[in-house]
Amino acid sequence: MKVSFINPLHHPHSMNFFHCLDIVGVKYSHMPLSLPTLAALTPSDWTVELVDENVEPVNFETDADIIALTGSVAQRLRVFELADGFRKRRKLVALGGPITFDMLEECKAHADVVFIGEGEYTWPAFLEDFGRGNWKKLYHQQEWIDMKDSPVPLFHLLKPGQYASGCIQVTRGCPYRCDFCDIPVKYGSGPRSKKIDQVLKEIRILSESGYDSAFIVDDNFAGDKSYAKALLKAIAALLPSLPTRMYFYTQATLDVAGDDELLELFRAAAFIRLFIGVETGDQARLSELNKKHHAEIDIKRACEKIRSYGITVWGGIMFGLEGDDPSSFDKLVQFILDANFIPVQVGLLQAVPGTALYRRAVETNRFVAFPSLYGVTALSENDIPKATNLVPQKMKEEELTKNFARVLRAMYSPEVFKAKMVQYLSTNTRSMMKSLPTINGKAVMVLVSLFSYFLFKADPETRRMFFQVLGAMASHRFRHLDESFFHLLAYKHLRAHYYRIAEIIESKA
């Protein structure tokens, strides 16, 4: 028997660096993680293939007995297109991933078998049922799995050299209950962790495969600080023995700034970036969203504290919060500038199914459309009905979208980016890297491509900004050479992405 695991094409979004893949010389930013994990749960007497449509075409004529698809809401049209195409060819289609939680009825209409929730227990159960010829149409994992039962993913099934970064999942769940966030709904509020030895094994496999970086995909890496510290100590001890020098980046909450030991361990373990959902600088708004663990923190000072350890803060910001009015946009922009978030992911507040915000929106008749731009993390298809699925409380929808489009253009203008880079270079005195990055053929090609873009392809204003940033880097003796070039790469992608979002919003308006 044979199963074909397929990861559908993903459209550009804020975190996949779609607009600079040509410079990096890969086909996609991050490897898919769920399907190689499920492949490891498949019995050894099955033939397994894994197809990531982001790096290779899908073969509809495969001889596989089962087509296993995953996907998010942003991928929905392609997910359903693939599912329908295989079913027309009399293939049994199994569908899982976040999309089944958010769009269950639609998924049932396009697939033979639907999985809700984590797959470590339900996938082997389905294969056993399939072998007996009595499989069910719905498998719902209602209780949280023990992460120690999640196997080492079969990374070797992925095409080598096609991804900019490896991926590892260490924990699932988050102890906080922010009203807008579906992570506690989908993965629980009590962080669950893999064995540290297994995490180290996964890191070594990626290093031996030639990866020099890994994204730890946990939604809150330090949700369990004791476990996080133990793991970071183990990673720091592992690093000198790896065949390929590695660094890491992950997601966390702002309260890590209050733990100096944790920050020092992040540094020791070569964690160079943290994505932090800051959302807003308005403490009252944070409390209203039940993000009280941030509401009591001086956000600007906390970010400065994290940066003092040589760690970049990638900020997540939301506009259009409940109670916001037109004046809130400029206030939030000023907060972003004051806090000096260089990479910054911005979006509009969304009501995600299963969250407290969603229930509140439905009860008050403020829920209007789903899916929407879905946090403006994905530029998916042309059928997106609205920029947000919430009716604003203190402004008209036109005011909301018009101001948001204006903000998107302002945040990634060359002048604003230059000012943030100059501030970054002058205030961050401690570099993460103990020495310059290893100079190899790949690094040289990336630098040549990056310079070529800014010198010959960028518009005059962007080209001028590039020279000004280089001058600022030189005046500080290229202390932050590695992260400065990352910021330039991120700028190329994020400017193109958010300008396109602004165009879509303006055209719909």
C-alpha positions in Angstrom: 0.0 0.0 0.0 1.1 3.5 -0.7 0.3 7.0 0.7 1.2 10.3 -0.9 1.5 13.2 1.6 0.9 16.5 -0.2 1.5 20.1 1.1 -0.4 22.4 -1.3 1.0 25.6 -2.8 1.1 28.4 -0.3 0.6 32.0 -1.5 2.9 34.8 -0.4 2.5 35.7 3.3 4.4 37.9 5.7 6.6 35.1 7.1 7.5 33.0 4.1 10.0 35.5 2.5 8.4 34.8 -0.9 9.8 38.0 -2.5 13.4 37.3 -1.7 13.6 33.5 -2.4 15.4 34.4 -5.6 18.1 36.1 -3.7 18.5 33.2 -1.2 18.5 30.7 -4.0 15.8 28.3 -2.7 12.3 27.5 -3.7 10.6 28.1 -0.3 11.5 29.5 3.1 10.6 26.8 5.6 10.1 23.0 5.2 6.7 21.6 6.0 6.7 19.8 9.3 3.3 18.1 9.7 3.6 15.7 6.8 7.1 14.3 7.5 5.9 13.8 11.1 2.8 11.8 9.9 5.1 9.9 7.5 7.1 8.8 10.5 3.9 7.5 12.1 3.1 5.4 9.0 3.9 1.6 9.3 7.1 0.5 7.7 5.3 -1.9 5.3 3.7 1.1 3.6 5.3 3.0 0.7 5.5 6.7 1.5 6.1 9.7 -0.7 6.0 13.4 0.2 5.2 16.2 -2.2 5.6 19.8 -1.3 3.9 21.8 -4.1 6.0 24.9 -3.1 9.1 23.2 -4.5 7.8 20.6 -7.0 4.7 19.9 -9.0 1.9 17.6 -7.9 1.6 14.4 -9.9 -2.1 13.5 -10.3 -1.2 10.2 -11.9 0.5 8.9 -8.8 -0.1 5.2 -8.0 -0.7 6.0 -4.3 -3.8 4.4 -2.6 -4.3 7.3 -0.2 -3.8 11.0 -0.8 -3.1 12.8 2.5 -3.6 16.6 2.2 -3.0 19.3 4.8 -3.6 23.0 4.7 -4.6 26.2 6.3 -7.5 28.6 5.5 -5.2 30.6 3.3 -4.6 27.5 1.1 -8.2 26.6 0.9 -8.9 26.9 -2.8 -5.8 24.9 -3.7 -6.6 22.3 -1.1 -10.1 21.8 -2.4 -8.8 21.9 -6.0 -6.3 19.1 -5.3 -8.8 17.1 -3.3 -11.4 17.2 -6.1 -8.8 16.4 -8.8 -7.7 13.3 -7.0 -11.2 12.1 -6.1 -12.1 12.4 -9.8 -9.3 9.9 -10.4 -10.9 7.6 -7.8 -8.3 8.2 -5.1 -9.2 8.2 -1.4 -8.5 11.7 -0.1 -7.7 12.3 3.6 -7.6 15.9 4.8 -6.3 17.4 8.0 -4.6 20.6 9.3 -5.9 23.9 10.7 -8.4 24.2 7.8 -10.5 21.3 9.1 -11.0 23.1 12.4 -12.0 26.4 10.8 -14.0 25.1 7.8 -15.2 21.6 8.7 -18.3 21.4 6.6 -16.5 22.6 3.5 -13.7 20.0 4.1 -16.2 17.2 4.5 -17.6 18.1 1.0 -14.2 17.8 -0.6 -12.6 14.8 1.2 -13.4 11.2 1.9 -11.8 11.3 5.4 -11.4 14.4 7.6 -9.1 14.7 10.6 -9.6 17.3 13.3 -6.9 18.1 15.8 -3.5 16.5 16.3 -2.7 13.5 14.2 -0.3 11.4 16.2 -3.0 9.0 17.4 -5.7 9.3 14.8 -3.5 8.8 11.7 -2.2 5.3 12.8 -5.8 4.5 13.9 -7.1 5.4 10.4 -4.5 3.3 8.7 -5.4 0.3 10.9 -9.1 0.8 10.1 -8.2 1.2 6.4 -6.4 -2.1 6.4 -9.5 -3.8 7.8 -11.7 -2.0 5.3 -13.9 -0.2 7.9 -12.4 3.3 8.1 -14.5 6.3 9.3 -15.2 9.5 7.6 -14.2 11.6 10.6 -11.4 11.2 13.1 -11.4 13.8 15.9 -8.6 13.9 18.4 -10.4 15.5 21.3 -7.8 15.1 24.1 -4.2 16.5 23.9 -1.6 14.0 22.9 1.6 13.3 24.8 4.3 15.1 22.9 6.7 12.3 23.8 4.6 10.2 21.3 5.4 12.6 18.4 8.2 11.0 16.4 11.2 12.4 14.7 10.0 13.7 11.3 11.3 11.9 8.2 13.2 15.0 7.0 14.9 12.9 4.3 11.6 12.7 2.4 11.8 16.4 1.6 13.8 17.7 -1.4 17.3 18.7 -0.2 18.5 22.2 -0.8 15.1 23.6 -1.6 14.4 25.3 1.8 16.1 28.3 3.4 15.6 26.9 6.9 14.8 23.7 8.7 11.9 23.5 11.2 11.4 21.8 14.6 8.5 21.7 16.9 9.4 21.4 20.6 6.2 22.2 22.4 2.5 22.7 21.8 0.1 24.9 23.8 0.2 28.3 25.5 -0.6 29.1 29.1 -2.2 32.4 28.2 -5.8 32.9 26.9 -5.8 36.0 24.7 -9.3 36.6 23.4 -8.2 36.7 19.7 -5.9 33.7 19.7 -6.9 30.1 18.8 -3.7 28.4 20.0 -5.1 27.4 23.4 -8.2 26.2 21.6 -6.4 24.0 19.1 -3.4 23.0 21.2 -4.3 23.6 24.8 -3.3 26.0 27.6 -0.8 23.7 29.3 2.5 23.5 27.3 3.4 20.0 26.3 7.0 19.1 25.4 9.1 16.6 23.5 12.0 14.8 25.3 15.1 17.0 25.1 17.1 14.1 23.7 14.7 13.9 20.7 14.9 17.7 20.1 18.7 17.4 20.0 18.5 14.5 17.6 16.3 16.5 15.2 18.8 19.4 15.4 21.7 17.1 14.5 19.8 15.6 11.6 19.1 19.0 10.1 22.7 20.1 10.7 24.0 16.9 9.0 21.6 17.7 6.1 23.4 21.0 5.6 20.9 23.4 7.3 22.5 26.3 9.1 19.3 27.5 10.7 16.1 26.1 12.2 12.8 27.8 13.0 11.4 26.5 16.3 7.8 26.7 15.3 6.3 26.7 18.8 3.7 29.4 19.4 5.2 30.1 22.8 8.6 28.6 23.2 9.0 29.7 26.8 5.5 28.8 27.9 7.2 26.4 30.3 10.3 28.4 31.4 11.9 25.6 33.3 11.7 23.2 30.3 12.9 26.0 28.0 16.0 26.7 30.1 16.9 23.0 30.3 16.5 22.7 26.5 18.5 25.8 25.8 21.4 24.6 28.0 21.4 21.3 26.1 21.4 23.0 22.7 24.3 25.3 23.8 26.2 22.2 24.7 25.4 20.5 21.4 26.4 23.3 19.1 30.2 22.8 19.0 29.7 19.2 17.9 27.4 20.0 14.9 28.9 19.5 11.4 27.1 22.7 10.2 27.1 25.8 12.3 23.4 26.6 13.2 21.4 29.4 14.7 17.7 29.4 15.7 14.7 31.6 15.9 11.3 31.1 17.5 8.2 32.8 19.0 7.7 33.9 22.5 5.8 36.3 24.8 7.2 39.6 26.0 7.6 38.4 29.6 10.8 36.7 28.6 12.4 40.1 29.0 12.0 39.8 32.8 14.2 36.7 33.0 17.9 37.5 32.6 18.9 33.9 32.9 16.5 32.9 30.1 17.8 35.7 27.8 21.4 34.7 28.5 20.5 31.1 27.6 18.9 32.2 24.4 22.1 33.9 23.5 24.3 30.9 24.5 22.1 28.6 22.3 22.4 30.9 19.2 18.8 32.0 19.2 19.1 35.2 17.3 15.5 36.3 16.7 12.2 36.2 18.6 8.8 36.9 17.1 6.7 38.5 19.8 3.0 39.3 19.3 3.1 42.8 20.9 -0.2 43.8 19.3 -0.3 47.4 20.6 1.3 49.9 22.9 -2.1 50.7 24.4 -2.2 48.9 27.8 -6.0 49.3 28.1 -6.5 47.6 24.7 -4.3 44.7 25.8 -6.4 44.2 28.9 -9.6 44.3 26.9 -8.2 41.5 24.8 -7.2 39.5 27.9 -3.5 39.9 27.1 -2.9 41.0 30.6 0.6 39.4 30.8 1.7 42.2 28.4 -0.5 44.9 29.7 1.7 45.2 32.9 5.0 45.4 31.0 6.8 48.5 29.7 6.9 47.2 26.1 9.6 49.6 24.8 11.9 48.9 27.7 11.3 45.1 27.5 12.2 45.1 23.8 15.4 47.1 24.5 16.2 44.5 27.2 15.9 41.6 24.7 18.0 43.5 22.1 20.7 44.1 24.7 21.4 40.4 24.5 21.9 40.6 20.7 18.5 39.2 19.9 16.3 40.7 17.3 12.7 41.4 18.2 10.3 40.7 15.3 7.2 42.5 16.4 3.6 41.5 15.6 1.2 44.4 15.6 -2.6 44.5 15.2 -4.7 47.5 14.0 -8.4 47.9 14.3 -8.7 46.6 17.9 -12.0 46.8 19.7 -12.6 50.4 20.6 -10.0 51.8 18.2 -11.0 55.0 16.2 -9.3 56.7 13.2 -6.8 58.5 15.5 -5.5 55.1 16.8 -3.6 54.4 13.6 -1.1 57.2 13.9 -0.7 56.5 17.6 0.2 52.9 16.8 2.6 53.9 14.0 4.4 56.1 16.4 4.6 53.3 19.0 6.1 51.0 16.3 8.7 53.7 15.5 9.5 54.4 19.2 9.9 50.7 20.0 12.0 50.4 16.8 10.6 47.1 15.4 12.5 46.7 12.2 10.9 43.5 11.0 7.3 44.1 11.9 4.3 42.1 10.9 1.1 44.1 10.9 -2.5 43.0 10.5 -6.1 43.8 11.3 -7.8 42.2 14.2 -9.7 39.1 13.1 -12.3 36.9 14.8 -10.9 33.4 14.5 -13.4 30.5 15.0 -13.2 29.0 18.5 -11.9 32.1 20.2 -13.6 34.3 22.8 -13.4 37.2 20.4 -15.3 35.2 17.7 -18.0 34.2 20.2 -18.4 37.9 21.3 -18.5 39.1 17.7 -21.2 36.6 16.8 -23.3 37.5 19.8 -23.1 41.2 19.1 -23.7 40.8 15.3 -20.2 42.1 14.5 -19.0 39.0 12.6 -19.4 39.7 8.9 -17.3 37.4 6.7 -15.0 34.4 6.8 -12.4 33.9 5.6 -11.0 37.4 5.3 -7.5 38.5 4.8 -7.0 36.5 8.0 -4.6 38.7 9.8 -3.1 39.8 6.6 -0.6 37.0 6.9 -1.5 35.5 3.5 -2.1 36.9 0.1 -4.2 34.1 -1.1 -6.9 34.2 -3.6 -9.2 36.8 -5.2 -12.3 35.6 -3.3 -11.3 37.2 0.0 -14.5 39.3 0.7 -13.1 41.8 3.3 -9.9 43.0 4.9 -11.3 42.0 8.3 -14.3 39.9 9.4 -15.3 42.3 12.2 -17.5 45.3 12.0 -15.5 48.2 13.5 -17.0 49.8 16.7 -15.9 53.4 16.4 -15.3 54.0 12.7 -16.7 53.1 9.4 -15.3 50.1 7.5 -14.0 52.5 4.8 -12.1 54.5 7.4 -10.6 51.3 8.8 -9.4 50.0 5.4 -8.2 53.3 4.1 -6.1 54.0 7.2 -4.7 50.5 7.2 -3.6 50.7 3.6 -1.9 54.1 4.4 -0.1 52.5 7.4 1.1 49.6 5.3 2.8 52.0 2.8 4.2 54.1 5.6 5.7 51.3 7.6 7.9 50.1 4.8 8.8 53.2 3.0 12.6 53.4 2.4 12.9 56.5 4.6 11.2 54.9 7.6 13.3 51.7 7.2 16.5 53.7 7.0 15.7 55.6 10.2 14.9 52.4 12.1 18.2 50.8 10.8 20.3 53.7 11.9 18.7 53.6 15.4 19.2 49.8 15.5 22.9 50.1 14.7 23.5 52.9 17.1 21.7 51.5 20.1 22.5 47.8 19.9 26.0 47.3 21.0 26.1 43.6 21.6 26.1 41.4 18.5 24.7 37.8 18.7 27.4 36.2 16.7 30.8 35.8 18.5 32.5 36.1 15.1 31.5 36.8 11.5 29.3 34.2 9.8 31.2 31.5 8.0 32.0 32.8 4.5 31.2 30.0 2.0 30.1 29.9 -1.6 26.4 30.0 -0.6 26.9 33.1 1.6 28.8 34.9 -1.2 26.1 34.2 -3.8 23.4 35.5 -1.4 25.4 38.7 -0.8 26.1 39.2 -4.5 22.4 38.7 -5.3 21.3 41.1 -2.5 23.7 43.8 -3.7 22.7 43.3 -7.3 19.0 43.8 -6.4 19.5 47.0 -4.4 22.1 48.4 -6.9 20.4 47.6 -10.2 16.8 46.6 -9.7 15.5 48.7 -6.8 13.9 52.1 -7.4 16.1 55.2 -6.9 14.7 55.9 -3.4 15.3 52.4 -2.2 18.8 52.4 -3.8 19.6 55.6 -1.9 18.4 54.0 1.3 20.6 51.0 0.7 23.8 53.2 0.5 22.8 55.1 3.6 22.3 51.9 5.6 25.7 50.6 4.3 27.3 53.8 5.5 25.7 53.4 8.9 26.9 49.8 9.1 30.5 50.9 8.2 30.4 53.6 10.9 29.7 51.0 13.4 32.5 48.7 12.1 29.9 46.2 10.7 29.2 45.0 14.2 25.8 43.7 13.2 26.8 42.5 9.7 24.7 39.3 9.8 21.5 40.8 11.2 21.8 43.9 9.1 21.7 41.9 5.9 18.8 39.8 7.2 16.9 43.1 7.8 17.6 44.1 4.2 16.3 40.8 2.9 13.2 41.0 5.1 12.7 44.6 4.0 12.6 43.5 0.3 10.0 40.9 1.0 7.8 42.7 3.5 7.7 45.9 1.4 6.6 44.0 -1.7 4.1 42.0 0.4 2.5 44.8 2.3 2.4 47.2 -0.7 0.5 44.5 -2.5 -1.9 44.1 0.4 -2.5 47.8 0.3 -3.2 47.6 -3.4 -5.8 44.9 -2.8 -7.5 46.8 0.0 -7.6 50.0 -2.1 -9.0 48.3 -5.1 -11.8 46.7 -3.0 -12.6 50.0 -1.4 
